[in-house]
Amino acid sequence: MKHFPIKFVLIIAMMILQTGCELTVTPPEVFKDYFKTEANTEYYDEKCQSLIEQLHSQLPEYGIRRIAVIDFVDIDGRVTELGRYLSSKIMVHIPKMSKLIVVQRGHVEKALMESKISPKESYSLEETKELGKILAVDGIVFGKIVDLGTNIDVDLKLIDTKTGDLVSTATESLVRSKYAVEMSDKYVE
């Protein structure tokens, strides 16, 4: 019975010490590649950079120096949050990776409203020329996002606003993460 009070005091002391301590376990660096987040900002940056490299590598000497990027649409022809997010990423990375000049989103949206043209998968020659004139651009980048169930495909096109010619294309597959699916299901007004 003499040991009961000592054991009791030790147990209480241990409990008090543990409540004030925080234990953090960090996995070794070796596991970093095995337990990555499926899709984070760096992932989308890399995918957008790949798309830009594809567009840029196919650019023949068309004299395209100034471009507009229109929000990407889904299979139904509507702009989703994912389409807006990816088009924004493309807009940010193009000037970093090439000598192309990109028109600001606000100017593009205003031009689309004025001309009563909505973001879509393809444009007629008249629409292309009209947007090119209003925005004073040589090329327009637009795209389509398709959820295939196992992954999400992003297909981009760059057209010459003077001729309507398809100058360059790019495609990339994205991981069908929870957030990508959620963003694909929300439409932009």
Backbone as CSV, one residue per row, in Angstrom:
resi,resn,N_x,N_y,N_z,CA_x,CA_y,CA_z,C_x,C_y,C_z
1,MET,0.794,-1.193,0.000,0.000,0.000,0.000,0.839,1.262,0.000
2,LYS,2.108,1.156,0.400,2.967,2.330,0.393,3.207,2.829,-1.022
3,HIS,3.223,1.943,-1.993,3.530,2.315,-3.365,2.349,2.943,-4.097
4,PHE,1.144,2.764,-3.597,-0.020,3.315,-4.261,0.051,4.825,-4.386
5,PRO,0.322,5.563,-3.339,0.385,7.031,-3.496,1.511,7.474,-4.436
6,ILE,2.646,6.788,-4.452,3.748,7.173,-5.344,3.349,6.925,-6.801
7,LYS,2.744,5.759,-7.078,2.286,5.457,-8.430,1.234,6.471,-8.873
8,PHE,0.340,6.795,-8.000,-0.721,7.741,-8.295,-0.139,9.123,-8.633
9,VAL,0.830,9.561,-7.841,1.477,10.860,-8.071,2.233,10.849,-9.403
10,LEU,2.925,9.745,-9.721,3.647,9.639,-10.990,2.699,9.674,-12.190
11,ILE,1.587,8.990,-12.088,0.602,8.977,-13.175,0.047,10.376,-13.402
12,ILE,-0.306,11.056,-12.352,-0.831,12.425,-12.458,0.242,13.348,-13.054
13,ALA,1.489,13.208,-12.614,2.581,14.043,-13.135,2.781,13.797,-14.628
14,MET,2.722,12.545,-15.054,2.867,12.210,-16.476,1.731,12.810,-17.299
15,MET,0.519,12.739,-16.768,-0.632,13.299,-17.491,-0.488,14.807,-17.638
16,ILE,-0.016,15.471,-16.614,0.174,16.920,-16.669,1.258,17.272,-17.689
17,LEU,2.335,16.534,-17.674,3.417,16.781,-18.630,2.962,16.556,-20.070
18,GLN,2.175,15.528,-20.309,1.727,15.208,-21.666,0.745,16.235,-22.201
19,THR,-0.044,16.838,-21.356,-1.013,17.817,-21.846,-0.327,19.070,-22.348
20,GLY,0.833,19.365,-21.876,1.557,20.556,-22.310,2.532,20.299,-23.444
21,CYS,2.669,19.069,-23.870,3.622,18.717,-24.916,2.905,18.409,-26.223
22,GLU,3.573,18.724,-27.287,3.048,18.382,-28.616,4.066,17.505,-29.301
23,LEU,3.600,16.412,-29.817,4.479,15.477,-30.493,4.240,15.585,-31.996
24,THR,5.269,15.900,-32.734,5.170,16.012,-34.183,6.095,14.992,-34.813
25,VAL,5.538,14.184,-35.696,6.325,13.178,-36.389,6.380,13.572,-37.857
26,THR,7.558,13.760,-38.370,7.740,14.120,-39.774,8.350,12.929,-40.500
27,PRO,7.712,12.513,-41.601,8.270,11.378,-42.334,9.584,11.749,-43.003
28,PRO,10.431,10.793,-43.234,11.698,11.065,-43.910,11.453,11.584,-45.326
29,GLU,12.417,12.308,-45.863,12.328,12.881,-47.208,12.101,11.817,-48.283
30,VAL,12.528,10.593,-48.024,12.378,9.505,-48.988,10.911,9.300,-49.352
31,PHE,10.008,9.502,-48.402,8.587,9.265,-48.620,7.888,10.432,-49.307
32,LYS,8.564,11.542,-49.474,7.954,12.737,-50.054,7.340,12.460,-51.432
33,ASP,8.026,11.710,-52.278,7.527,11.424,-53.620,6.372,10.424,-53.611
34,TYR,6.307,9.583,-52.587,5.268,8.566,-52.542,3.950,9.086,-51.981
35,PHE,4.003,10.112,-51.151,2.797,10.605,-50.493,2.514,12.057,-50.860
36,LYS,2.594,12.378,-52.145,2.296,13.727,-52.609,0.789,13.930,-52.715
37,THR,0.390,15.194,-52.605,-0.988,15.540,-52.893,-1.196,15.329,-54.377
38,GLU,-2.348,14.808,-54.771,-2.598,14.520,-56.179,-2.483,15.763,-57.047
39,ALA,-3.079,16.841,-56.617,-3.072,18.042,-57.440,-3.051,19.276,-56.550
40,ASN,-1.954,20.002,-56.608,-1.846,21.246,-55.866,-1.467,22.352,-56.845
41,THR,-1.178,23.528,-56.348,-0.856,24.659,-57.215,0.337,24.352,-58.110
42,GLU,1.362,23.743,-57.567,2.540,23.396,-58.374,2.166,22.447,-59.508
43,TYR,1.285,21.506,-59.223,0.826,20.553,-60.236,0.162,21.293,-61.397
44,TYR,-0.766,22.204,-61.076,-1.465,22.955,-62.123,-0.518,23.911,-62.854
45,ASP,0.434,24.482,-62.133,1.445,25.329,-62.790,2.225,24.521,-63.827
46,GLU,2.645,23.324,-63.449,3.404,22.467,-64.379,2.567,22.098,-65.597
47,LYS,1.300,21.758,-65.388,0.420,21.394,-66.503,0.208,22.587,-67.436
48,CYS,-0.008,23.764,-66.864,-0.198,24.968,-67.685,1.078,25.325,-68.442
49,GLN,2.221,25.167,-67.801,3.491,25.421,-68.487,3.681,24.454,-69.645
50,SER,3.287,23.203,-69.461,3.367,22.224,-70.539,2.466,22.633,-71.707
51,LEU,1.257,23.085,-71.392,0.339,23.539,-72.443,0.936,24.717,-73.221
52,ILE,1.532,25.651,-72.501,2.126,26.825,-73.156,3.301,26.414,-74.033
53,GLU,4.132,25.506,-73.519,5.262,25.027,-74.327,4.771,24.379,-75.613
54,GLN,3.702,23.593,-75.515,3.141,22.964,-76.712,2.630,24.017,-77.696
55,LEU,1.901,25.002,-77.190,1.383,26.061,-78.065,2.530,26.816,-78.722
56,HIS,3.517,27.155,-77.920,4.628,27.973,-78.400,5.533,27.199,-79.358
57,SER,5.735,25.906,-79.091,6.642,25.129,-79.944,6.069,24.937,-81.343
58,GLN,4.771,25.007,-81.479,4.135,24.819,-82.777,3.942,26.143,-83.530
59,LEU,4.278,27.243,-82.892,4.046,28.547,-83.520,5.000,28.780,-84.689
60,PRO,4.501,28.700,-85.875,5.354,29.069,-87.009,5.455,30.594,-87.062
61,GLU,6.096,31.085,-88.032,6.275,32.536,-88.149,4.996,33.196,-88.663
62,TYR,4.018,33.325,-87.801,2.753,33.966,-88.151,2.752,35.443,-87.786
63,GLY,3.742,35.878,-87.067,3.770,37.278,-86.636,2.849,37.546,-85.463
64,ILE,2.515,36.527,-84.727,1.641,36.704,-83.564,2.483,37.168,-82.385
65,ARG,2.139,38.344,-81.879,2.889,38.939,-80.763,1.976,39.234,-79.578
66,ARG,0.717,39.488,-79.869,-0.236,39.900,-78.832,-1.440,38.969,-78.915
67,ILE,-1.804,38.371,-77.752,-2.900,37.397,-77.757,-3.911,37.679,-76.644
68,ALA,-5.078,37.089,-76.812,-6.117,37.103,-75.783,-6.386,35.657,-75.401
69,VAL,-6.659,35.433,-74.126,-7.019,34.100,-73.641,-8.467,34.173,-73.172
70,ILE,-9.292,33.328,-73.756,-10.720,33.296,-73.414,-10.937,32.112,-72.472
71,ASP,-11.810,32.316,-71.473,-12.099,31.242,-70.508,-12.453,29.952,-71.234
72,PHE,-11.957,28.845,-70.702,-12.164,27.539,-71.307,-13.555,27.013,-70.945
73,VAL,-14.167,26.301,-71.866,-15.524,25.791,-71.671,-15.514,24.278,-71.463
74,ASP,-16.634,23.780,-70.942,-16.778,22.327,-70.784,-17.460,21.747,-72.025
75,ILE,-17.811,20.485,-71.973,-18.403,19.804,-73.121,-19.757,20.408,-73.521
76,ASP,-20.429,21.073,-72.570,-21.712,21.724,-72.850,-21.544,23.162,-73.332
77,GLY,-20.299,23.617,-73.440,-20.053,24.980,-73.906,-20.203,26.044,-72.839
78,ARG,-20.132,25.647,-71.580,-20.259,26.610,-70.477,-18.934,26.739,-69.736
79,VAL,-18.683,27.938,-69.231,-17.457,28.200,-68.471,-17.652,27.713,-67.043
80,THR,-16.731,26.856,-66.584,-16.755,26.369,-65.207,-15.653,27.079,-64.419
81,GLU,-15.686,26.883,-63.113,-14.619,27.451,-62.283,-13.263,26.879,-62.690
82,LEU,-13.224,25.600,-63.059,-11.968,25.000,-63.504,-11.495,25.658,-64.805
83,GLY,-12.415,25.918,-65.724,-12.068,26.595,-66.970,-11.519,27.995,-66.748
84,ARG,-12.118,28.713,-65.818,-11.637,30.063,-65.504,-10.283,29.992,-64.797
85,TYR,-10.144,29.058,-63.875,-8.890,28.905,-63.134,-7.731,28.591,-64.087
86,LEU,-7.942,27.620,-64.970,-6.867,27.232,-65.895,-6.552,28.338,-66.897
87,SER,-7.569,29.037,-67.386,-7.294,30.135,-68.326,-6.518,31.250,-67.621
88,SER,-6.827,31.483,-66.357,-6.072,32.484,-65.582,-4.621,32.068,-65.415
89,LYS,-4.412,30.792,-65.102,-3.039,30.276,-64.955,-2.267,30.436,-66.268
90,ILE,-2.915,30.122,-67.376,-2.276,30.258,-68.689,-1.900,31.721,-68.924
91,MET,-2.832,32.627,-68.617,-2.567,34.060,-68.806,-1.353,34.523,-68.000
92,VAL,-1.217,34.016,-66.792,-0.117,34.412,-65.919,1.218,33.860,-66.426
93,HIS,1.207,32.636,-66.926,2.464,31.989,-67.312,2.956,32.341,-68.719
94,ILE,2.081,32.728,-69.627,2.525,33.027,-70.997,3.609,34.103,-71.028
95,PRO,3.408,35.260,-70.380,4.468,36.276,-70.434,5.780,35.831,-69.781
96,LYS,5.703,34.932,-68.810,6.902,34.431,-68.148,7.700,33.507,-69.053
97,MET,6.992,32.796,-69.932,7.628,31.746,-70.719,7.880,32.123,-72.183
98,SER,7.313,33.227,-72.613,7.475,33.590,-74.019,7.505,35.114,-74.151
99,LYS,7.649,35.566,-75.367,7.657,37.006,-75.627,6.283,37.515,-76.026
100,LEU,5.282,36.635,-75.906,3.924,37.034,-76.254,3.357,37.990,-75.208
101,ILE,2.565,38.935,-75.680,1.877,39.884,-74.804,0.441,39.401,-74.653
102,VAL,-0.072,39.399,-73.431,-1.412,38.891,-73.153,-2.315,40.045,-72.718
103,VAL,-3.493,40.124,-73.336,-4.487,41.139,-72.989,-5.125,40.760,-71.657
104,GLN,-5.413,41.756,-70.838,-6.013,41.513,-69.524,-7.408,40.917,-69.640
105,ARG,-7.764,40.115,-68.650,-9.061,39.442,-68.623,-10.221,40.435,-68.746
106,GLY,-10.147,41.535,-68.052,-11.230,42.524,-68.094,-11.500,43.028,-69.504
107,HIS,-10.443,43.263,-70.272,-10.608,43.718,-71.661,-11.253,42.635,-72.516
108,VAL,-10.857,41.402,-72.275,-11.422,40.277,-73.030,-12.909,40.142,-72.724
109,GLU,-13.273,40.186,-71.440,-14.673,40.054,-71.046,-15.513,41.184,-71.629
110,LYS,-14.979,42.399,-71.614,-15.691,43.554,-72.174,-15.889,43.381,-73.686
111,ALA,-14.864,42.935,-74.381,-14.958,42.718,-75.828,-15.990,41.640,-76.158
112,LEU,-16.013,40.578,-75.374,-16.994,39.518,-75.595,-18.417,40.043,-75.394
113,MET,-18.624,40.852,-74.358,-19.948,41.421,-74.110,-20.357,42.369,-75.227
114,GLU,-19.445,43.254,-75.634,-19.749,44.233,-76.681,-20.096,43.558,-78.004
115,SER,-19.397,42.514,-78.322,-19.617,41.830,-79.594,-20.683,40.736,-79.497
116,LYS,-21.226,40.547,-78.284,-22.247,39.520,-78.024,-21.762,38.133,-78.430
117,ILE,-20.471,37.889,-78.153,-19.867,36.581,-78.394,-19.557,35.970,-77.025
118,SER,-19.894,34.718,-76.859,-19.620,34.064,-75.579,-18.448,33.107,-75.734
119,PRO,-17.790,32.778,-74.618,-16.735,31.766,-74.692,-17.311,30.459,-75.243
120,LYS,-16.575,29.833,-76.146,-17.029,28.567,-76.718,-15.859,27.775,-77.247
121,GLU,-16.182,26.626,-77.824,-15.159,25.693,-78.302,-14.519,26.124,-79.619
122,SER,-15.256,26.829,-80.464,-14.696,27.295,-81.738,-15.411,28.575,-82.170
123,TYR,-14.756,29.328,-83.037,-15.270,30.619,-83.487,-15.263,30.691,-85.000
124,SER,-16.229,31.412,-85.535,-16.272,31.628,-86.978,-15.200,32.641,-87.361
125,LEU,-14.905,32.727,-88.639,-13.917,33.690,-89.124,-14.343,35.108,-88.779
126,GLU,-15.634,35.412,-88.915,-16.142,36.761,-88.610,-15.949,37.088,-87.127
127,GLU,-16.272,36.122,-86.255,-16.101,36.336,-84.817,-14.632,36.524,-84.474
128,THR,-13.790,35.724,-85.087,-12.349,35.810,-84.847,-11.818,37.178,-85.250
129,LYS,-12.186,37.627,-86.429,-11.727,38.940,-86.911,-12.259,40.071,-86.034
130,GLU,-13.534,39.971,-85.633,-14.135,41.008,-84.793,-13.416,41.107,-83.445
131,LEU,-13.188,39.972,-82.809,-12.476,39.978,-81.523,-11.042,40.480,-81.697
132,GLY,-10.406,40.068,-82.781,-9.052,40.530,-83.050,-8.985,42.038,-83.200
133,LYS,-9.984,42.597,-83.866,-10.025,44.051,-84.082,-10.307,44.796,-82.775
134,ILE,-11.323,44.346,-82.034,-11.691,45.010,-80.776,-10.546,44.963,-79.768
135,LEU,-9.895,43.808,-79.662,-8.843,43.625,-78.655,-7.450,44.002,-79.160
136,ALA,-7.340,44.273,-80.446,-6.045,44.585,-81.074,-5.041,43.456,-80.813
137,VAL,-5.491,42.216,-81.088,-4.636,41.047,-80.893,-4.422,40.327,-82.213
138,ASP,-3.313,39.583,-82.260,-2.986,38.779,-83.442,-3.498,37.345,-83.308
139,GLY,-3.717,36.914,-82.060,-4.138,35.539,-81.831,-5.048,35.418,-80.629
140,ILE,-5.859,34.361,-80.644,-6.767,34.080,-79.531,-6.553,32.634,-79.098
141,VAL,-6.403,32.446,-77.777,-6.299,31.111,-77.196,-7.629,30.804,-76.534
142,PHE,-8.196,29.664,-76.878,-9.424,29.212,-76.242,-9.329,27.706,-76.081
143,GLY,-10.209,27.148,-75.258,-10.076,25.722,-75.025,-11.307,25.062,-74.497
144,LYS,-11.196,23.738,-74.402,-12.298,22.904,-73.927,-11.750,21.944,-72.883
145,ILE,-12.542,21.743,-71.838,-12.196,20.825,-70.757,-13.230,19.708,-70.743
146,VAL,-12.753,18.467,-70.812,-13.655,17.319,-70.867,-13.317,16.362,-69.726
147,ASP,-14.307,16.095,-68.886,-14.155,15.128,-67.800,-14.440,13.746,-68.365
148,LEU,-13.416,12.915,-68.445,-13.551,11.586,-69.035,-13.858,10.499,-68.006
149,GLY,-13.991,10.887,-66.752,-14.278,9.905,-65.710,-13.030,9.397,-65.023
150,THR,-11.975,9.141,-65.780,-10.715,8.698,-65.185,-9.717,9.841,-65.094
151,ASN,-9.838,10.799,-65.968,-9.001,11.991,-65.957,-9.766,13.120,-66.631
152,ILE,-9.178,14.312,-66.627,-9.793,15.483,-67.244,-8.859,15.969,-68.341
153,ASP,-9.364,16.012,-69.568,-8.563,16.478,-70.703,-8.760,17.972,-70.922
154,VAL,-7.652,18.660,-71.184,-7.679,20.077,-71.517,-7.098,20.209,-72.921
155,ASP,-7.896,20.748,-73.843,-7.459,20.955,-75.226,-7.513,22.441,-75.534
156,LEU,-6.385,22.987,-75.980,-6.299,24.414,-76.303,-6.015,24.602,-77.784
157,LYS,-6.483,25.751,-78.296,-6.225,26.126,-79.679,-5.802,27.593,-79.702
158,LEU,-4.895,27.893,-80.612,-4.489,29.278,-80.854,-4.802,29.574,-82.316
159,ILE,-5.661,30.580,-82.536,-6.033,30.933,-83.902,-5.527,32.327,-84.257
160,ASP,-5.212,32.491,-85.514,-4.783,33.774,-86.072,-6.040,34.600,-86.324
161,THR,-6.101,35.809,-85.762,-7.308,36.631,-85.880,-7.477,37.253,-87.266
162,LYS,-6.432,37.304,-88.047,-6.550,37.878,-89.393,-7.082,36.852,-90.390
163,THR,-6.644,35.611,-90.255,-6.994,34.572,-91.230,-7.974,33.536,-90.700
164,GLY,-8.080,33.432,-89.376,-8.909,32.396,-88.781,-8.241,31.037,-88.775
165,ASP,-6.980,30.992,-89.212,-6.245,29.730,-89.264,-5.918,29.231,-87.861
166,LEU,-5.982,27.925,-87.718,-5.554,27.275,-86.481,-4.035,27.228,-86.522
167,VAL,-3.397,27.997,-85.678,-1.948,28.149,-85.700,-1.252,27.099,-84.838
168,SER,-1.869,26.776,-83.684,-1.211,25.877,-82.747,-2.249,25.215,-81.846
169,THR,-1.910,24.027,-81.352,-2.793,23.325,-80.421,-1.969,22.756,-79.265
170,ALA,-2.660,22.446,-78.191,-2.007,21.826,-77.036,-3.035,20.981,-76.303
171,THR,-2.573,19.912,-75.700,-3.464,19.064,-74.909,-2.712,18.523,-73.699
172,GLU,-3.452,18.344,-72.628,-2.865,17.851,-71.384,-3.953,17.127,-70.607
173,SER,-3.592,16.077,-69.902,-4.532,15.352,-69.039,-4.264,15.714,-67.596
174,LEU,-5.329,15.984,-66.866,-5.232,16.334,-65.455,-5.745,15.186,-64.601
175,VAL,-5.214,15.073,-63.408,-5.710,14.111,-62.435,-7.137,14.526,-62.072
176,ARG,-8.005,13.559,-62.010,-9.407,13.845,-61.669,-9.525,13.871,-60.140
177,SER,-8.998,14.928,-59.548,-9.025,15.061,-58.094,-10.392,15.560,-57.635
178,LYS,-10.628,15.463,-56.371,-11.900,15.905,-55.786,-12.150,17.376,-56.116
179,TYR,-11.138,18.200,-55.969,-11.313,19.636,-56.186,-11.498,19.973,-57.659
180,ALA,-10.822,19.265,-58.530,-11.002,19.499,-59.971,-12.435,19.158,-60.378
181,VAL,-12.967,18.074,-59.846,-14.343,17.686,-60.158,-15.317,18.723,-59.608
182,GLU,-15.080,19.174,-58.381,-15.959,20.197,-57.791,-15.926,21.482,-58.611
183,MET,-14.739,21.881,-59.054,-14.623,23.094,-59.864,-15.260,22.904,-61.238
184,SER,-15.241,21.696,-61.742,-15.867,21.392,-63.046,-17.385,21.441,-62.955
185,ASP,-17.918,21.215,-61.777,-19.376,21.199,-61.592,-19.966,22.574,-61.302
186,LYS,-19.117,23.578,-61.058,-19.608,24.925,-60.739,-19.421,25.823,-61.954
187,TYR,-20.528,26.433,-62.382,-20.468,27.302,-63.551,-20.244,28.751,-63.149
188,VAL,-19.538,29.480,-63.994,-19.252,30.889,-63.791,-20.375,31.677,-64.464
189,GLU,-20.877,32.659,-63.782,-21.950,33.475,-64.357,-21.423,34.489,-65.327
